[in-house]
Amino acid sequence: MSRPQPTSIRLVVSLLPWVIVGGALIYLSPAIAHLVLRDELTATWLKTLSRTGYYPREASIAAGISAIAGIILTLQGNGQQRSADEKA
């Protein structure tokens, strides 16, 4: 079995925070809909979800931290890839 290439590892590491951001945005969709629409239906939706343990504030914090980590890891991976290309 062959070892994974460093480029593949960097790609996966820089992809994981964006997966978390995407999941958080899906989780936050009821709260985002309520912020945009301010409708009675979305208010009822949020009230019902809050009874079952819906915490949009924690998800938005996780999305923000993951987005920052994703940006840092993506930029770092791009810099490493450029330096590897220049050496080759």
C-alpha positions, 0 to 999 in steps of 0.5 A: 500500500502506498503512502498518501502524498503530502499534497493530498494530506494538505487538501484534506486538512484544508477541506475539513473546516469547510465541511464544518462550516457547511454543516453549521450553515445547514443547522443555522438555516432556520435562524437565518430564515427567521432573520431574513423573513421575520415571519410568524411561521419562522418564529414558530419554527424557532420556538419549536426547535428551541424546545428540542435543544436547538442552539444556533448561537453555538453553531454560529460560533463553530462556523466562525471558528471553522471558517477562520481555520479554513482560511488559514489552512487554505492559505498555508496550503497554497503557500506550501504548494507554491514553494513546492512548485518553485523548487520543482 
